Amino acid sequence: MRSDVFLHVAVGIIRNNRDQVLLSRRLSNVYQAGLWEFPGGKLEHKETVGKALLRELEEELAVTVKSAHPLIKIYHDYEAYSVLLDVWQVGSWESDLLDNNERYGRQGQKIEWVDLSKLAERDFPEANKPIIKAVQLPEFYLICPEPEDNFEDYIKKFSACISAGVRLFQLRFGDDSQYGRNQTLVRELIEMCRSSDSMLLMNSTPEAAIKYSAHGVHLNSKRLVQLNERPLGKKFLVAASCHGSGELERACKIDVDFAVLSPVNRTTSHQAVKPLGWDKFKSLVESLPIPIYALGGMQAVDMERSWISGAQGISVLSGIWGQKSIKQALDKYPIVEVP
């Protein structure tokens, strides 16, 4: 940021049960009038973010927040001033105003429910734009284990993940040649995702993602550091594996949609690798403009700690896939009360 002096703004992401997010339109007498934004407002003197969120959403929209958790922080310099958008995902809420489908908020601002898939079509203040990526991504990123010979069992487990609510997958083989030898399986998994509003990223080359019509590519750290620009267009998701500040900086530079940072906790597969720990994880991701998933020794019960530490959520392999009831594991996600 240009200055240590900035406007600290609490922002609330309010969803309904139709995959829509609430937007409000800036009034004609304010800076950047007429643009759409996620509702919220600046913190008052000595006010916490949680208290500001409760107050602003009540004042603007008659929304009573029951639970919420941190989503992402966005630092941005405008010509006139600098801002810190402290964005929270509202988990549960009540509002007679919104329940009655009113078109205007308490301050006379126009409000509208907008489909998640159409957010990018609206005109936002520049600082709001990075929030769209975080809003459209789920809090859980499942890394699928390498398929073995029993494809029928593998497909059943994959289907169980979708039924449990998993919406973002990474398919990872030991080497790229195996994608070609397992084309039927790869294409079936991608089709299962398309028919269930889920997304599958291939841990391979960008060319492979195009060839198989996957939803995007997940770059391992070796591929990431070799790139100087985004390898695929915006109709694809681009993700990256990172292990430190240098790789995170490169991921931001090439404009990935999100990254995975690991290892946060010690893992059974890499016991000799020193884990980052949550404090280090938080210090690395706190000021980044892209969503970051925590990976390494994650279980579903780590979700709350990941949110508090600045993560989009958690990325898991063995912590979920091998369990008998994936739904039961996902149901362990906590509800974070607003402080």
C-alpha positions in Angstrom: 0.0 0.0 0.0 1.1 3.6 -0.6 0.4 4.7 2.9 0.0 3.3 6.4 -3.2 5.5 6.7 -6.2 3.8 5.1 -9.9 3.4 5.4 -10.6 0.1 7.1 -13.9 -1.3 5.7 -16.0 -4.3 6.9 -17.6 -6.0 3.9 -20.3 -8.7 4.1 -20.9 -11.4 1.5 -24.6 -12.3 1.9 -25.9 -15.3 -0.1 -29.3 -16.8 -0.6 -30.3 -20.4 -1.3 -30.3 -19.8 -5.1 -26.5 -19.3 -5.5 -27.0 -15.6 -5.6 -25.1 -12.8 -3.8 -26.5 -9.5 -2.6 -25.0 -6.4 -4.2 -25.8 -2.7 -3.4 -25.4 0.3 -5.7 -23.4 3.3 -4.6 -25.5 6.4 -4.2 -25.1 9.4 -6.5 -23.6 11.7 -3.9 -20.6 9.4 -3.0 -17.2 8.6 -4.5 -17.5 6.2 -7.5 -21.3 6.7 -7.6 -23.4 4.2 -9.5 -21.0 1.3 -9.2 -22.1 -2.0 -7.6 -20.4 -3.2 -4.4 -20.6 -5.8 -1.7 -22.4 -4.2 1.2 -20.5 -2.9 4.3 -18.9 0.2 5.7 -15.9 1.7 7.4 -15.0 0.9 11.0 -15.6 3.5 13.7 -13.0 4.5 16.2 -11.8 1.5 18.2 -14.5 -0.7 16.6 -13.6 -4.4 15.8 -14.3 -5.7 12.3 -17.0 -8.1 13.6 -18.8 -5.3 15.4 -18.6 -3.0 12.3 -20.0 -5.8 10.2 -23.0 -6.3 12.4 -23.7 -2.6 12.7 -23.3 -1.8 9.0 -25.4 -4.6 7.7 -28.1 -3.7 10.2 -28.0 0.0 9.3 -27.9 -0.6 5.5 -30.1 -3.7 5.0 -31.8 -4.5 8.3 -29.8 -7.7 8.3 -29.2 -9.4 11.6 -26.0 -11.5 11.3 -26.1 -14.8 13.2 -22.7 -16.2 12.1 -19.9 -15.2 9.8 -16.2 -16.0 9.1 -13.3 -14.1 7.5 -13.0 -14.6 3.7 -10.2 -12.4 2.4 -8.5 -9.0 2.9 -8.0 -6.7 0.0 -5.5 -3.7 0.2 -6.0 -1.2 -2.6 -4.7 2.3 -3.4 -7.0 4.7 -5.1 -5.9 8.1 -6.3 -7.7 9.8 -3.4 -7.1 7.3 -0.6 -6.1 3.8 0.3 -8.5 1.1 1.6 -8.4 -2.2 3.4 -11.5 -4.3 2.6 -11.9 -6.8 5.4 -14.3 -9.3 3.8 -16.4 -11.7 5.7 -18.7 -14.5 4.5 -22.0 -14.3 6.3 -23.1 -17.8 7.2 -26.6 -17.2 8.6 -28.7 -14.1 8.8 -32.2 -12.7 9.2 -33.8 -9.7 7.5 -37.4 -8.8 6.9 -36.3 -6.3 4.2 -34.5 -9.0 2.2 -37.1 -11.7 2.8 -39.7 -9.3 1.3 -37.6 -8.9 -1.8 -37.3 -5.1 -1.4 -35.3 -3.4 -4.2 -33.9 -0.6 -2.0 -31.9 -0.7 1.2 -32.5 1.5 4.3 -30.3 4.3 2.9 -32.1 4.5 -0.4 -29.5 2.5 -2.2 -30.6 0.0 -4.9 -30.0 -3.6 -4.0 -30.1 -6.8 -6.1 -29.5 -10.5 -5.9 -27.0 -11.5 -8.6 -26.1 -15.0 -9.7 -22.6 -16.0 -8.7 -21.7 -16.8 -12.3 -22.6 -13.2 -13.4 -20.8 -11.1 -10.8 -18.0 -10.3 -13.3 -20.6 -8.6 -15.6 -21.2 -5.8 -13.1 -19.2 -2.6 -12.7 -17.4 -2.7 -9.4 -15.0 -0.3 -7.7 -11.5 -1.6 -8.5 -10.9 -2.7 -4.9 -14.0 -5.0 -5.0 -12.9 -7.0 -8.1 -10.5 -9.4 -6.3 -13.4 -10.4 -4.0 -15.2 -12.0 -6.9 -12.7 -14.9 -7.1 -13.0 -15.6 -3.4 -16.8 -15.4 -3.5 -17.1 -17.9 -6.4 -14.7 -20.5 -4.9 -15.8 -23.0 -2.3 -14.1 -23.4 1.1 -13.0 -27.0 0.3 -10.5 -28.1 -2.4 -10.2 -31.9 -2.7 -7.1 -33.4 -4.2 -8.0 -36.8 -5.7 -5.6 -39.6 -5.1 -3.9 -41.3 -8.1 -6.4 -43.8 -9.6 -5.6 -47.5 -9.3 -6.9 -50.4 -11.3 -10.4 -50.4 -9.8 -11.9 -47.5 -11.7 -15.5 -48.5 -10.7 -14.7 -48.0 -7.0 -12.8 -44.8 -7.8 -15.8 -43.3 -9.6 -18.1 -44.3 -6.7 -15.9 -42.4 -4.3 -15.7 -39.4 -6.6 -19.5 -39.4 -6.9 -19.8 -39.7 -3.1 -17.7 -36.5 -2.8 -20.0 -34.6 -5.2 -23.1 -35.9 -3.3 -21.5 -34.7 0.0 -21.1 -31.2 -1.4 -17.5 -31.0 -2.8 -17.4 -28.6 -5.7 -13.7 -28.2 -6.5 -11.4 -31.1 -7.4 -7.8 -31.5 -8.4 -6.9 -34.7 -10.4 -3.2 -35.6 -10.0 -1.2 -38.4 -11.6 2.4 -39.4 -11.0 3.4 -38.3 -14.5 1.6 -36.6 -17.4 1.7 -39.7 -19.6 -0.8 -41.4 -17.4 -3.5 -39.0 -18.4 -3.3 -40.3 -21.9 -3.4 -43.9 -20.7 -6.5 -43.1 -18.6 -8.4 -40.9 -21.0 -11.8 -42.6 -20.4 -11.6 -42.1 -16.7 -10.4 -38.5 -17.0 -13.2 -37.6 -19.4 -15.9 -39.3 -17.2 -14.8 -37.4 -14.1 -14.9 -34.1 -16.0 -18.4 -34.9 -17.3 -19.5 -35.8 -13.8 -18.4 -32.4 -12.6 -20.1 -30.5 -15.5 -23.4 -32.2 -14.7 -23.2 -31.4 -11.0 -22.0 -27.7 -11.2 -18.6 -28.9 -9.9 -15.1 -28.1 -11.2 -12.1 -30.3 -11.9 -8.6 -29.0 -12.4 -5.8 -31.1 -13.9 -2.4 -31.1 -12.2 -0.7 -31.2 -15.6 0.2 -28.8 -18.4 -2.2 -26.0 -19.5 -2.3 -27.8 -22.9 -3.7 -30.9 -21.2 -6.5 -28.9 -19.5 -7.5 -27.6 -23.0 -7.3 -31.0 -24.6 -9.6 -32.7 -22.1 -11.9 -29.7 -21.7 -11.2 -29.5 -17.9 -12.3 -26.6 -15.9 -8.7 -25.5 -15.5 -5.1 -26.3 -14.6 -3.3 -26.7 -11.3 0.4 -25.7 -11.7 2.9 -27.5 -9.5 5.6 -25.3 -8.1 8.1 -26.3 -10.8 5.7 -25.2 -13.6 4.7 -22.1 -11.7 8.3 -20.6 -11.4 8.8 -21.2 -15.2 5.9 -18.9 -16.1 6.0 -15.1 -16.5 2.3 -14.8 -17.5 -1.0 -16.5 -17.0 -1.0 -19.7 -19.2 -4.8 -19.9 -19.9 -7.6 -17.4 -20.6 -10.2 -16.4 -18.0 -12.7 -19.1 -19.1 -10.3 -21.5 -17.3 -9.3 -21.6 -13.7 -5.6 -21.4 -13.0 -4.3 -22.5 -9.6 -0.8 -23.1 -8.2 1.1 -25.0 -5.5 3.2 -22.7 -3.3 5.6 -23.4 -0.4 6.9 -19.9 0.5 6.8 -16.2 -0.2 8.7 -16.3 -3.5 6.2 -18.8 -5.1 3.2 -16.9 -3.7 4.6 -13.7 -5.3 5.0 -15.4 -8.6 1.4 -16.8 -8.4 0.1 -13.3 -7.9 2.3 -11.9 -10.7 0.9 -14.3 -13.3 -2.7 -13.7 -12.0 -3.7 -17.2 -10.9 -7.2 -17.5 -9.6 -6.1 -19.1 -6.3 -3.1 -20.9 -4.7 -2.5 -23.7 -2.2 0.2 -23.1 0.5 1.8 -26.1 2.2 2.7 -27.8 4.4 0.8 -26.1 7.2 0.9 -29.1 9.6 3.3 -32.0 9.6 2.2 -34.8 7.3 2.7 -38.6 7.4 4.0 -38.6 3.8 6.6 -35.8 4.4 7.6 -36.2 8.0 11.0 -34.7 7.4 9.6 -31.4 6.0 9.2 -28.7 8.6 5.7 -27.4 8.6 4.9 -23.7 8.3 2.5 -23.6 11.2 -0.6 -21.4 11.3 1.1 -18.2 12.5 3.6 -18.3 9.5 0.8 -19.2 7.2 -1.2 -16.2 8.3 1.8 -13.8 7.9 2.4 -15.1 4.3 -1.2 -14.8 3.0 -2.7 -11.9 5.0 -1.9 -9.2 2.4 -2.3 -11.3 -0.8 -5.0 -10.3 -3.3 -5.8 -14.0 -4.2 -7.6 -16.8 -2.3 -5.2 -19.2 -0.6 -6.1 -22.8 0.6 -4.2 -24.4 3.5 -2.7 -27.8 2.7 -0.8 -30.3 4.7 -2.2 -32.5 7.5 -5.6 -30.9 7.1 -8.8 -32.4 8.5 -12.3 -31.0 8.2 -12.0 -29.7 11.8 -9.2 -27.4 10.6 -11.6 -25.3 8.6 -12.3 -22.7 11.3 -8.5 -22.3 12.0 -7.9 -21.8 8.3 -10.5 -19.0 8.1 -9.1 -17.2 11.1 -5.6 -17.5 9.6 -6.7 -15.8 6.3 -7.3 -18.9 4.2 -10.1 -19.4 1.7 -10.4 -22.8 3.3 -8.6 -26.1 3.3 -7.3 -28.5 0.7 -7.3 -32.2 1.6 -6.3 -35.6 0.2 -6.1 -38.4 2.8 -8.1 -36.4 5.3 -11.4 -37.0 3.4 -11.1 -39.3 0.4 -10.4 -42.5 2.5 -13.1 -42.0 5.0 -16.2 -44.2 4.9 -18.6 -41.3 5.2 -17.4 -38.2 3.3 -20.6 -36.4 4.2 -20.0 -37.0 7.9 -16.5 -35.5 7.6 -17.8 -32.4 5.7 -20.5 -31.9 8.3 -17.8 -31.2 10.9 -17.3 -27.8 9.5 -17.8 -25.3 12.3 -20.0 -22.2 12.4 -17.9 -19.2 13.4 -19.6 -16.7 15.6 -18.9 -13.0 14.8 -16.7 -11.5 17.6 
